[in-house]
Amino acid sequence: MPHDAAAIVARTVLLLGLLEDEGLTDRELNKVLVADGTEHGADPQQAGAPVESDRR
């Protein structure tokens, strides 16, 4: 997979759109986003996963 900025932005927008279509609760969405970063040994906060206080 390409790792240039445009490809990363495109994948991120696509992922967010797909997740929004699923109608997940904040807790379910957080689990998906945290799992995405942590399965590679990343800190969830550094992986960009929102915490409950970030969600409105």
Order of alpha helices (4+ residues) and beta strands (2+ residues): alpha-alpha
